Amino acid sequence: MMCSPTLSAVQQRELARNLTYFLSTYKHISDSFIIEFFSEDLWATLPTRWQQILCDLSPPQIADLLLDRLNVNRSYSCVWPLSLLAFRATAHALTFPRTPQGKRRHEVGMLKPEEFLENKSQSSLLGHIFRKHVKPKKQHEIRSLGTLVKQLCDLTDCNSVVDVGSGQGHLTRFLSFGLGLSVTGIEADPTLVSMASKYDGQLLWMLEKERQRKNGPPISRSGPSPCHVAGWVNPKASWKDFVKQVGNGKCVCEDQTAPAGSSKKRQRESMSEADQQHGHGDQPVLTAESEFLGCSDNGQAASPLKNNDNTCTNSFTSVKHEPRSSSLLFPKRLCKTEAGQDPYVHPLCQESSSTEVVCPVEEGQEYPDFILTGLHACGDLSATLLRHFASCPHVRGITSVACCYMKITTSENPNPPGLIAPPLSPLPTSEASHSEFGYPMSSWVQGLPGHQLSYKAREGACHAIEDYMHRLREESGLLRMHCYRATLETVIREANPELRRPGVQAIKKAHLLPFTEYARLGLPRVGLPPDLPLDTCRVGAMLRQEGRVVVYFSLALLLAPVVETLVLLDRMLYLQEKGIKSQLVPLFDPAFSPRNLVLMALKQPTRDMETECTLP
């Protein structure tokens, strides 16, 4: 299945104009907080005819008649007003498609992709060494995105990747060990960086242990383990600062050894003399570990991927590798491991007195080309990566999967709640630093009237519409939670009018509790007594309006993909203004991974992205 074609520049601008007009018209819905349904009388803000039509809809009808854009067999019990039909039709028409190409109609709404039908927690398309410590959702994501990143590398003849916001290194590990790429991951949380390095060591140890059990040849690899750098990416820094940060960062190499009980001495003794001398740094990519990588025992190099017919493709032998000394992302890092050193320590870095190693990039050094990727890079981080991609001559391509739109900075809200604070001693930036906000990025959207997106609208864009449709069709008890919280908000404001939308920590299985018990547990969490008297008649009247609360939330949820489309389209327009074509691809199963749209772009690809890029 081919990648979807890009919109023309004129189509992009016209779509942005329509989006801003539509969203500004219905911002009273997208900007509303469902917990204020009663305290702000949100139902009364809807047109009277809408109220009459929507109040009697059952949850499955809400899913079929409002939210499901693919439903073509709608059955109405009465005539709907044209304004409501136009609202629904326009919301669906302006939204980027979220169904992955090749996904069959009857699969839409499934909570698990096909790869998890045999085992709900293990992807059948991913080798099991890449599934350890990885939840099913992440397995699905790293396989699909990793394969796409590899395709961009092939299109640009580029073998190096920088994974920003790499977390525990699941994608980084798959790109490096599974697909044979030279990868550097950068992550702001040092604890996650240490875990990523630890998991790298466990993977290598598992492979070596299996080799010994089968008396196979020594493990061989095309280059180093992925390098994990702890660092906060400054959105105001220039691309030169960013590249220096990645290159000069401390490559964390915590004890990448076997699990407890297996000493380093025993590990060294288990390795061949040649392996110890070379530190695993000068060998071809992982070979002959067929069973571990998800292939058969045929002596051939294995791939972590399987085709739909359950046969295995050999991604290792099909990759042509330059000598690593010339193809590393930052060549000056090459520091060969001496004989006798721990072979599980990162082979590119000189060991320091601590568990971190410094890999300096010298001033004036020529940087190699690389692909930039970010899997669910939070808030402004995705926008920052796009700016680096557009301005840095060494970034050949990018795959960007965004999330947490409410944490994006805007001129109206430069410090939104939940924004990650910079470290106490931020990295120095060059004079040519960036000061732009995360939205809007493009000059075109910035010039459109009504382009502003509130914090609430952007927060709503992070909701999972496919999951909510499933709840509606199943008539799940979880649907009552919005009504519970809206009723509690009314009780809170009557007790203390100064308390508005206070955070109430999640109450375990609250939907199974009577409201009185829910209130008893929730009130102390906002500083009110648990035995606060309740007006049972008034509370009961509010709880009987659960259906209306669900309908109103569904109207707001219908606008969520529209808001997301505007944010992502703004980024495409930003790239277009920089002379770069881009594509937005629904890569993941949206019911399984709601933030499933991947923005990808290349600069001067060696081959044509639109004709040769096939989706996994």
N, C-alpha and C positions, 0 to 999 in steps of 0.2 A: 504494500500500500504506500503510495507516494505521499510526501509531505504536502500539506495544504498550500495553495499558492498565496502569495502575499497580496494584500490590498494595494491598489495604486495610491499615490500620494493624494490625489483628489478624493478618492473614496475614503481614505483615512480621515482627512479633514472634515468631510461632510458627515461622516459617522460621529466624530467628536462633537460637531455642532448639534446634531440631533440628540446625542446623549445628554449634553449639558442642558438643553432646553427641556427635555423630558424629566430629568432628575430635579431641576429647579422647580418644575410645576408641581411635583409630588414630594417635595422635601419635607412637608409636614408629616408624611408617613415615614420616610426613611430616617428622619431625625428624631423620631419619637422613641421613648423608652417604654417597653411593654410593661415594666413594673409600675408605671404610672397610668395604667389603663383606667383605673378607678379614680385615683387622686386628681388626674388631669382630664377625666371624662373623654378619653380618646375616641370612643365609639361615636360620640356626637359630632366629631370632626369629619365623619364620612358623609357623603351625600345621602339624603333620606332614602332614595330609591335603592342605593347600594345596601343600606342597612336592611331594608325589607327583603332583599334577595338573599343576602349572605347569612342572615341570622339563623336560618334553619338548615344550613348545609351540614351534612355529617362529615366527620374527618376524612373518610375515603373520597367523598365528593370534592372536598377542598383540594385534595391531591390531584384528582382527575381533571377538575374543571378550572383550577387556577394555576397550580404549580407545574404540572407536567406539560412541557412544551412539545413533547413528541406524541401526545395523545391526539389522535385524529378522529376518534369515535366518541365524542362527548355527547352525553344525553342530558337535556335540560328539562326540569319539571315545570319551568315557566320561562317567559321571555325575559332575558337580561337587558338592562339598559345599554345603549350603544356606548356610553362613556366608560362603563365597566369592561365591556368587551374590547374597546380600544385600549384601555389601560393594560389589560392582560396581553393582547396581541403585540402592542408596542414594546412592552418589557421583554417578551420573548424574541421579537425581531431584532432588537438592538443588542442582544447579548451574544457574545462569542460562543460558538458551539462548545459544549463540555464533554461530549461523548467521543471517546477515542475512535479514530478511524479503524474500520474493520470490526468494531464491536456490533454484534447482531442486536436487532431491536428487542428481542425477548430477554436479552441480558441486562438491559438498562434497569437500574434499581437494585441489582444484586448487591449484597453486602460483601461478597468475596469474588475476586476475579477467578477465571477458569483455572489458573495455576494453583489455586488452593482448594479445588474441589475434592481431591483425594486426601489431602491433609490440611486442615484449616489453619495450621500454624507454620507450615513449611511449603515454600514455593517449589513447585516441581520443575521450574525453569532455572533454578539457581543452585549451584553446587553447595553441598552442606557445610563446607568450611566457611562459606560466606553467610551462612544463616545463624551461626553461633552468636549469641548475645543480641540478635537482631529480631525485632518484632515483625510480624507478617506485613504490616503496612510499609515499613522501611525496606523489607525484602523486595516488595513489589516496586518500590520507587528506585532503589539503587540499581536494580537490574535494568529497568527501562531507561533511566537517565544515563547510566553508565554506558549502555550500548549506543545511545545517541551521541554522547561525548566522544566515544571512539570513532563514530562515523565522521564527526566534524574534524577530528584529528586526521583521519584518512583523507578527507577532502582538502585539507590544507597542508598535507605532508608534515604535520607537526606532532611531535611525540610527547610534549610536556604539557602538564595541566596544573593549575592552581585551583584548589577547592577551598572557597572562603565560607566560613561558618561550618567547618568540617565536623564539629562535635566529637563523637567517639570514633570517627574515622571509618565508618562503615562504607560510604561511597568511595572514600580515598583508597581503602584497602581493595575494594573490588576493581577500581581502575588500575591500580598498581599490580597486585598479584594476579588478578583475573584477566585483565586485558592488556597487560604488558606495557603500561604507560609510566612515564616518569612523573610522579605526583608530589606536590607539596600542599599540605593542608594547613590552614591558619584558623585558629579558634580562640575566642576571647577568654573562655573559661579554662584556666590551667588544669583544673581537675579532669575535665573531659579530654584534654590533650594527653595527660598521663595515662588515662584509660585507653586511649587510641593506641599509644605506643605499646602498652601492655598487651592489648589484643593482637597487635602485629606479631609480637613474640610468641604468643600462644598458637597462632596460625602456623608459624614456621616450625614450632616444636611438634605440633600435630603431624605435619608433613614428614618431618624427620623420623618421628616415631613409627609412622606407617611404613616408611622406606626400610627401616631396620627390620620390621616385622616380615616384610616381603623379601628381604635381602636384595633390594633393588639397587640401582646405581645411585651415586650421590645426587642430592638435590641440586639442580642447577637453575640459575636465574639470570635474567638479562641485565640486572642492575640492582640498585638498592631497594630496601623497603621504602615505603612512602615517608617523607619527612613531615613531622608534625610540629608546627610553630605556634606558640602561645602568643597572641597579640590581638589588641583591639584595633579594628580598622577605622581610622579617623575619617569621617565623611567630608571633612574640610581639607584633607590632605590632597596633594597633587598625585598624579600617577607615578611620578618619580619617587615620591616618598613611600607610596604603597609598594613599589617593586623593591626598594631598599629595605622596607620593613620585612617583606617576605624573605629576601636574600640574607639580611643580616640578623634575622631572628634566631633565637636559641632553639635548636632542634631537640626537642625533649626525647630522651632515650632512656626512659625508666626501665627497670629490670625486665627486659624482654626475654624472659626465661620461661622454663617450664613451670607448671603449677608447683605448689609447695611440696617439698619432699624430694625434688629433683635438683641436685646441686649443679652449679656451673661447671665444676670439675667433671661430673658425670656427663654433662652435655658435651663438653669439649672432647671427651674420650669417645663419645658416640659419633663424632664427625670424622670424616676422613682427613688425612694430613693436608691434602690439597685444598679442601674446603676451609680449613683453619688458616692456611697461608693466604688464601685469596679473600677471606672474609665474606664469601658469597657475593663479591662485588663485580666479578668479571665473567659471569657465566650467562648462558642463554636463559630464556624465561622458564618458569617452573615446568618441569617435564616429568613424565612417567608417574604422575600421581593421579592416575585415571579415576580410581574409586573416590578419592577425596574431592576431586573437581567435578564429579558427576558424569563420568564417562565409563566405558567398559575396559576390561583388563586386556587390551590388545597391544599394549606396549607403546601406543601412540601418545603424543602429547595431548592433554585433555583440555577441555574448555569448560568454564563454569556455566555456560549456556547450553540449553537444549533446544532443538527445533520442535515444531509442533508434532512431529511424528516420533518424538522421544529419542531421536538419534542425536548425536553430539557433534557440534561443529568445533573445529580446532582453531580457536582464535589466537593461539600462541604461535604456531608454525606459520600462520598466514601473515604475521606481522613482520615486516622487515625492520630490523633494529640497526641504527647507527651505533658505533662504539660509544659507550656511555660517557666517556670522557669528553665527547663533543656534543652529545645530545641532552645532557643534564640541563635542568632548568637553570641552575646557577652553577656553572662548571667549577668555579673556584672552591666549591665545597668538597671536592674529591680529596679525601684523606684516607688512604688505604689502611685497613685494619692489620695490625701486626700479628704475626703468628702467635698463637697462645691467648689472644684476646677473646672475650666472649663473642662468639659468632652471631649472637642474637642482638647485639648492640648495633644501632644504625651504622652501616659500613661507610657512609660518606663523611662522617664527622669525627673530629678529634675529640677524644674523651677529656673532659675537664675534671676538676676536683669534685664537682657535684654530679647530679644525675642529668644535667643539661650540657649540651655541647654547642659551641659557637661556630657558626659557619659563615665567615665574613664574606661579603661581596665588596670588592675593592672599588674605590671611587674611579669613575671613568671606564669601568668594565663594560663591555658590550653585552647587553642582555639578549638572551635567546628568545625566540618566539614561543608563545604558549597559548593554550586555551583556558579561558576563565569559566568557572562554574560555581553555582551556588544553589544548593538544594534547600528550599524554604529559608532563604536568607531574610532575616526579620527586619521589618520597618524600612528605614533609610538604607540599610545595607545593600539591598537589591539595586536601589537607585545609584548608590555609590559605585557598585561594580559596573553598571552601564556607563557611567561617566568615565571610569578608567578604561573601559573597552573602547569608547569612542575617541579618547584622547591619546592613549598609549599606543605607539606604533608597533609594539612587540606583542600585543594581544591580538591574535588572529581570529578568534571566534569566542562566542559566549553562549552558555545555556543558563538561563535565569528562571528559577522557580520561586516566586515571591510568597510571602505570608505576612500576617500581623499588620494589615494595612492601617489599623488604628494607631500604630506607633510611627507612622510616617509624619515627618514634620511638614507644616504648612506655614504660610505667613500669618494666618489667623491663629494658629496653635503651634508655635515653634518648640514647645516642650510638652508633648502629649503624655498622659499617664502611661507608665510602663516603659518609658524610653530608657534604654540602657545607658547608664551614666558612664562617662569616660573615666579612665584610670586617674589616680591622683596625680601622676606625672605623665601626662599625654606626650606622645611622640612629637618632636618638633616638626613643624611643617614648613615647606618652602614659601617664598613670598607669593608665588602664584597659586595660592590656596583657593579652594572652592568654598563658596558660602551659600550655594543654592539649597532650596528646600527639597524634600522628597517628592512633593507634589505641589503644583504641576512642574514637570521637567521641560516640557516643550513650550516654545514661544506661542505656538498656535493656540493651545488650550488655555494658556495664561491670558490670552487676549479675548477669550470667549466670555460673554456675560453669563453669569450663573454657574461658572465652572467650579466654584468652591464646594468642597465636600467636608461635612462636619465630622467630628470624631465619631459620633454615633453611626453615621452612614458608613464610614470606613470600617468600623467595628462590625457592623452588620454584614459587610462584604466577606467576612471571614466565616460566616455560618455555612453549614453543610445542608444545602437544599435537598440533595438526594436522600440523605439520612432522615431528614424531617418528613419527606414524602413516605418513606418506609414506615415511620411511626404513625403517620396519619392512616395509612392503609391497614396497618395492624391494630389501629385504635389503642395504641399503647397507653398505659397508665402514666407514662412520663409526660403526656400532653398536659396534664393538670398542673404541672409545676409552675408555669407562667401565671396561672390564675392564683395559685397559692401565694406566690411571691408578690403579685399585685395587691392581693388582699392584705398581706402582711405590711406592705408599704403604707397602705391606708391607716392601719392600726398604729404604725410607728409615727406617722405624721400627726395623728390626732393626739398621741401621747407627748410628742415633742416636735412641734412644727419646724424647728431648726434642722432636724434630721431629714435630709433629702437624699434618696438613693444610697443609703449606707450599704457597704459591702456585708453580706451575710454569707459566712462560710458554708460550703456545701454540707447538707445534712444527709447522712447515709440513708438511702432508700426512702427519701422523704415522700415520694409519691404513694407509698404504701401506708403512710400514717394519716390519721384524721387530722384536720387542720388545727384543732386545739393542741394536739401534741406537737405538730410542726411549729406552731407559734411559741409554745413553751420552750422548745429547744432553740428557736431562732432569736427571740427577743433579748436574751442575755448577751448575745453576740454583738448587739448594737448598743449595749449599756442600759437596757430596760429590764425591769423585773420579770421573771418568767411567769408569775401569777397575775400579770396585768389583766384586769377585768375586760372581757370581750362582750360586745353587743351581739349576742348570738343571732338575733333576727337580721341585723344588718350584714353580719358576716355570711349568714346563709344566703342572703339575696345576692351577694357578690359571687359566692361559689357557684350559684346556679347559672351564672353567665360565663361559665368555662368555655362554651362553644364560641361565644363572641370573642373572647380573648384569643382563642386559637385562630379564628378567622383573621383578626387584625394582625396578629403576628405573621400569618401567612402572606398578607398583603405586603408587609414590610420585607419579608423574606423574598418575595417575588422581585423586589428591587435590588436585592443583594448582588446577583450576578451582573446587573446593569452597572452598579457602582464599580465592581471589579473590572468590568470591561473598560470603563472610562480610565481607570488608573493604568491599566496595562496598555491601552491604546495611546495614552499620553506618552508612555515610554517608547512605543513604536514610532510615534511622531517625532520624539526627541532624536532618535537614531536617524529617521528620515531627513530631519533638518541638518544632520551631520553628514548626509550623503551615504548612509548605510541602510540597505534593505534588511528587513527582519521578517520573521514568521512567528506566529503564535500557535502552538500545537497542543491540543488536549492529549497529553501523553499517558497519564495515569487513569485508572478507573475512578470516576468522580465519587461513587458511593463508598469507595475504599479509601481514597485520598482526595479530599475535597479541593485542596489547592493543587489542581492537576494541570494548569496551563503553563507551558514552557515557552518562554520567549527566547528564540535562538537567532543568531546572526553571525555572519562571516564577513571578513574583509578580504576581498580579492581571492576567493577560493580557487584552488588549483583545478577543481572540477565544479560543475554546476550543482549547487545545493538543491535547486528545485527539481532537477531531473534524476539525481542520484541518491538523495537522502531518503532512506526507507525507515519507517518507524518500526520499533521493536514490537 
